[in-house]
Amino acid sequence: MKCKIMYGLAIVLCLLTFGCNEFDDGNSVEPITVYEKVNGDWSLMNLKMVDEFAKSNAIEPSEQNLSTLFNYPDFKINFSVDDKNQPTTYEVTGNVPPLFALKGYWELSSNFQQTNGTASKIYLYSDAQKTHKTDELRLTSVPGSNDQMEIQLVRTSGGTAFVSYVFKLKAIN
């Protein structure tokens, strides 16, 4: 008799434990892309010019702060995306000397942050079909909880970097 009661209790416990549980992990949502993080208006916090030759040969000074020169405090850039978070246009505003094309179209080398620690690239184009690349920026710091990002423009000659410009940007709310 005890065996039948124990067996019956075991069945009831199994039914209560497994019979009523429905696996529900919430609604499925698309992962957050870098496009969503870069989208919007950005103002300049700091602009640094780095002499890559001097830096690689330990010659000082190898960096110069351009933030307060040439109207760069007025520098603003907008990266736009469509309703599906796909890149559309970008535009630089402010009366600043152009280091790259002041407006055009853009896209990233990857929709998501690189897991190997390398910087994603922002490709700049003159046409909507994205066939005429005008420049390439490195996204060295992806926006996160602090609403800041860093992009780098590298100039090369014969495949060797000789100068780079590092833009530290803050989201404009």
C-alpha contacts under 8 A as a table, 3 or more apart, distances in Angstrom:
res1	aa1	res2	aa2	distance
1	M	4	K	5.22
1	M	5	I	6.38
2	K	5	I	5.13
2	K	6	M	6.10
3	C	6	M	5.11
3	C	7	Y	5.98
4	K	7	Y	4.99
4	K	8	G	5.99
5	I	8	G	5.04
5	I	9	L	6.10
6	M	9	L	5.08
6	M	10	A	6.14
7	Y	10	A	5.13
7	Y	11	I	6.38
8	G	11	I	5.19
8	G	12	V	6.26
9	L	12	V	5.06
9	L	13	L	6.05
10	A	13	L	5.12
10	A	14	C	6.15
11	I	14	C	5.10
11	I	15	L	6.19
12	V	15	L	5.14
12	V	16	L	6.13
13	L	16	L	5.08
13	L	17	T	5.92
14	C	17	T	5.07
14	C	18	F	5.87
14	C	19	G	7.29
15	L	18	F	5.48
15	L	19	G	4.68
15	L	20	C	7.38
16	L	19	G	5.62
16	L	20	C	6.22
17	T	20	C	6.76
17	T	21	N	7.17
18	F	21	N	5.64
32	I	36	E	6.67
32	I	112	F	7.90
33	T	36	E	5.50
33	T	37	K	6.93
33	T	111	N	5.45
33	T	112	F	5.26
33	T	113	Q	7.93
34	V	37	K	5.00
34	V	38	V	6.11
34	V	111	N	5.71
34	V	112	F	5.39
34	V	113	Q	6.62
34	V	142	V	7.45
35	Y	38	V	5.20
35	Y	39	N	5.86
35	Y	81	V	7.29
35	Y	85	N	6.27
35	Y	86	Q	6.93
35	Y	87	P	6.90
35	Y	108	L	7.72
35	Y	111	N	6.67
36	E	39	N	5.34
36	E	81	V	7.92
36	E	85	N	6.22
37	K	142	V	7.52
37	K	143	P	5.83
37	K	144	G	7.31
38	V	79	F	6.65
38	V	142	V	7.72
38	V	143	P	6.73
39	N	78	N	7.42
39	N	79	F	5.08
39	N	80	S	5.39
39	N	81	V	6.19
40	G	78	N	5.44
40	G	79	F	5.35
40	G	80	S	6.04
40	G	171	A	7.34
40	G	172	I	7.78
41	D	76	K	7.09
41	D	77	I	5.86
41	D	78	N	4.35
41	D	79	F	6.63
41	D	171	A	5.96
41	D	172	I	5.45
41	D	173	N	7.85
42	W	76	K	5.59
42	W	77	I	5.26
42	W	78	N	6.13
42	W	169	L	5.82
42	W	170	K	5.37
42	W	171	A	4.50
42	W	172	I	5.40
43	S	74	D	7.89
43	S	75	F	6.23
43	S	76	K	4.50
43	S	77	I	6.57
43	S	169	L	5.46
43	S	170	K	5.38
43	S	171	A	6.42
43	S	172	I	6.41
44	L	47	L	7.20
44	L	67	S	7.88
44	L	72	Y	7.50
44	L	73	P	6.49
44	L	74	D	7.62
44	L	75	F	5.76
44	L	76	K	6.24
44	L	167	F	6.91
44	L	168	K	6.13
44	L	169	L	4.69
44	L	170	K	6.45
45	M	67	S	7.51
45	M	73	P	7.82
45	M	167	F	7.69
45	M	168	K	5.42
45	M	169	L	5.32
45	M	170	K	6.39
46	N	65	N	7.52
46	N	66	L	7.62
46	N	67	S	5.16
46	N	166	V	7.95
46	N	167	F	6.01
46	N	168	K	5.05
46	N	169	L	7.12
47	L	65	N	6.05
47	L	66	L	5.32
47	L	67	S	4.76
47	L	72	Y	7.84
47	L	165	Y	6.82
47	L	166	V	5.62
47	L	167	F	4.72
47	L	168	K	6.32
48	K	63	E	6.67
48	K	64	Q	5.67
48	K	65	N	4.52
48	K	66	L	5.57
48	K	67	S	6.99
48	K	165	Y	5.64
48	K	166	V	5.12
48	K	167	F	6.74
49	M	63	E	5.62
49	M	64	Q	5.19
49	M	65	N	6.32
49	M	66	L	6.68
49	M	163	V	7.03
49	M	164	S	5.81
49	M	165	Y	4.57
49	M	166	V	6.45
50	V	55	K	7.54
50	V	62	S	5.82
50	V	63	E	4.45
50	V	64	Q	6.55
50	V	163	V	5.57
50	V	164	S	5.14
50	V	165	Y	6.21
50	V	166	V	7.68
51	D	54	A	5.39
51	D	55	K	6.09
51	D	62	S	5.03
51	D	63	E	6.07
51	D	162	F	6.15
51	D	163	V	4.71
51	D	164	S	6.76
52	E	55	K	4.94
52	E	56	S	6.03
52	E	62	S	7.20
52	E	161	A	6.18
52	E	162	F	4.81
52	E	163	V	5.05
52	E	164	S	6.82
53	F	56	S	5.28
53	F	57	N	6.23
53	F	161	A	7.46
53	F	162	F	5.40
53	F	163	V	7.42
54	A	57	N	5.13
54	A	58	A	5.87
54	A	59	I	4.65
54	A	60	E	6.78
54	A	61	P	7.49
54	A	62	S	5.26
55	K	58	A	5.12
55	K	59	I	6.06
55	K	60	E	7.53
55	K	62	S	5.22
56	S	59	I	7.79
58	A	62	S	7.86
59	I	62	S	6.30
61	P	64	Q	7.62
65	N	68	T	7.55
66	L	69	L	5.22
66	L	70	F	7.64
66	L	72	Y	7.27
67	S	72	Y	5.54
67	S	73	P	6.18
68	T	71	N	6.90
68	T	72	Y	6.17
68	T	73	P	6.14
69	L	72	Y	5.99
69	L	73	P	7.84
70	F	96	V	6.26
70	F	97	P	6.93
71	N	74	D	5.72
71	N	75	F	7.38
71	N	94	G	7.65
71	N	95	N	6.25
71	N	96	V	5.48
72	Y	75	F	5.04
72	Y	94	G	7.72
72	Y	95	N	7.77
72	Y	96	V	5.76
74	D	93	T	7.62
74	D	94	G	4.87
74	D	95	N	6.70
74	D	96	V	7.24
75	F	92	V	6.99
75	F	93	T	6.01
75	F	94	G	4.94
75	F	95	N	7.34
75	F	96	V	6.47
76	K	92	V	5.62
76	K	93	T	5.19
76	K	94	G	6.35
77	I	90	Y	7.03
77	I	91	E	5.57
77	I	92	V	4.32
77	I	93	T	6.20
78	N	90	Y	5.30
78	N	91	E	5.31
78	N	92	V	6.55
79	F	87	P	7.66
79	F	88	T	7.74
79	F	89	T	6.22
79	F	90	Y	4.48
79	F	91	E	6.92
79	F	106	W	7.90
80	S	87	P	6.06
80	S	88	T	5.52
80	S	89	T	5.33
80	S	90	Y	6.01
81	V	84	K	7.56
81	V	85	N	5.13
81	V	86	Q	5.08
81	V	87	P	4.24
81	V	88	T	5.08
81	V	89	T	7.25
82	D	85	N	5.24
82	D	86	Q	5.42
82	D	87	P	6.44
82	D	88	T	6.44
83	D	86	Q	7.41
87	P	105	Y	7.63
87	P	106	W	6.12
87	P	107	E	5.64
88	T	105	Y	5.71
88	T	106	W	6.33
88	T	107	E	7.75
88	T	128	A	7.74
89	T	103	K	7.37
89	T	104	G	5.60
89	T	105	Y	4.21
89	T	106	W	6.01
90	Y	103	K	5.53
90	Y	104	G	5.59
90	Y	105	Y	5.72
90	Y	106	W	6.54
91	E	102	L	5.69
91	E	103	K	4.21
91	E	104	G	6.64
92	V	102	L	4.92
92	V	103	K	6.15
93	T	96	V	7.83
93	T	102	L	7.50
98	P	101	A	6.52
98	P	102	L	6.45
100	F	134	T	7.76
100	F	135	D	6.66
101	A	104	G	7.20
101	A	134	T	7.02
101	A	135	D	7.65
103	K	126	S	7.72
104	G	124	L	6.79
104	G	125	Y	5.71
104	G	126	S	4.96
104	G	127	D	6.71
104	G	128	A	7.80
105	Y	124	L	5.78
105	Y	125	Y	4.93
105	Y	126	S	6.17
105	Y	127	D	6.45
105	Y	128	A	6.07
105	Y	130	K	7.03
106	W	122	I	6.67
106	W	123	Y	5.47
106	W	124	L	4.59
106	W	125	Y	5.88
106	W	130	K	7.65
107	E	122	I	5.77
107	E	123	Y	5.38
107	E	124	L	6.93
108	L	111	N	6.47
108	L	120	S	6.85
108	L	121	K	5.61
108	L	122	I	4.61
108	L	123	Y	6.03
109	S	120	S	5.85
109	S	121	K	5.12
109	S	122	I	6.43
109	S	123	Y	7.23
110	S	113	Q	7.15
110	S	114	Q	7.63
110	S	120	S	6.41
110	S	121	K	7.64
113	Q	120	S	6.97
113	Q	142	V	7.76
114	Q	117	G	5.85
114	Q	118	T	6.08
114	Q	119	A	6.82
114	Q	120	S	6.61
115	T	118	T	7.66
119	A	138	R	5.88
119	A	139	L	5.48
119	A	140	T	5.12
119	A	141	S	7.80
120	S	138	R	5.94
120	S	139	L	5.28
120	S	140	T	7.21
121	K	136	E	6.53
121	K	137	L	5.59
121	K	138	R	4.57
121	K	139	L	5.72
122	I	136	E	5.70
122	I	137	L	4.93
122	I	138	R	6.09
122	I	139	L	6.64
123	Y	133	K	6.82
123	Y	134	T	7.88
123	Y	135	D	6.21
123	Y	136	E	4.69
123	Y	137	L	6.46
124	L	133	K	5.70
124	L	134	T	5.58
124	L	135	D	5.14
124	L	136	E	5.96
124	L	137	L	7.81
125	Y	128	A	7.48
125	Y	130	K	5.47
125	Y	131	T	7.07
125	Y	132	H	5.46
125	Y	133	K	4.29
125	Y	134	T	5.20
125	Y	135	D	7.13
126	S	130	K	7.16
126	S	132	H	5.81
126	S	133	K	6.52
126	S	134	T	6.33
127	D	130	K	5.39
127	D	131	T	6.69
127	D	132	H	6.28
128	A	131	T	7.99
130	K	133	K	6.80
133	K	136	E	7.85
136	E	153	L	6.91
137	L	151	I	6.26
137	L	152	Q	5.51
137	L	153	L	4.94
137	L	154	V	7.34
138	R	151	I	5.38
138	R	152	Q	4.95
138	R	153	L	6.50
139	L	142	V	6.52
139	L	149	M	7.67
139	L	150	E	6.14
139	L	151	I	4.59
139	L	152	Q	6.59
140	T	149	M	7.64
140	T	150	E	5.47
140	T	151	I	5.54
140	T	152	Q	6.78
141	S	148	Q	7.87
141	S	149	M	5.03
141	S	150	E	4.74
141	S	151	I	6.94
142	V	148	Q	7.49
142	V	149	M	5.23
142	V	150	E	6.96
143	P	146	N	7.03
143	P	147	D	5.36
143	P	148	Q	5.05
143	P	149	M	4.76
144	G	147	D	5.62
144	G	148	Q	6.90
147	D	170	K	5.92
147	D	171	A	5.38
148	Q	168	K	7.28
148	Q	169	L	5.58
148	Q	170	K	4.49
148	Q	171	A	6.18
149	M	168	K	6.06
149	M	169	L	5.30
149	M	170	K	6.55
150	E	166	V	6.96
150	E	167	F	5.55
150	E	168	K	4.55
150	E	169	L	5.98
151	I	166	V	5.95
151	I	167	F	5.26
151	I	168	K	6.74
151	I	169	L	7.98
152	Q	164	S	6.68
152	Q	165	Y	5.55
152	Q	166	V	4.48
152	Q	167	F	6.12
153	L	164	S	5.46
153	L	165	Y	5.11
153	L	166	V	6.58
154	V	161	A	6.52
154	V	162	F	7.84
154	V	163	V	6.12
154	V	164	S	4.23
154	V	165	Y	6.49
155	R	161	A	5.72
155	R	162	F	6.16
155	R	163	V	5.44
155	R	164	S	5.93
156	T	159	G	5.68
156	T	160	T	5.08
156	T	161	A	4.11
156	T	162	F	5.62
156	T	163	V	7.22
157	S	160	T	5.35
157	S	161	A	6.48
157	S	162	F	7.01
161	A	164	S	7.54
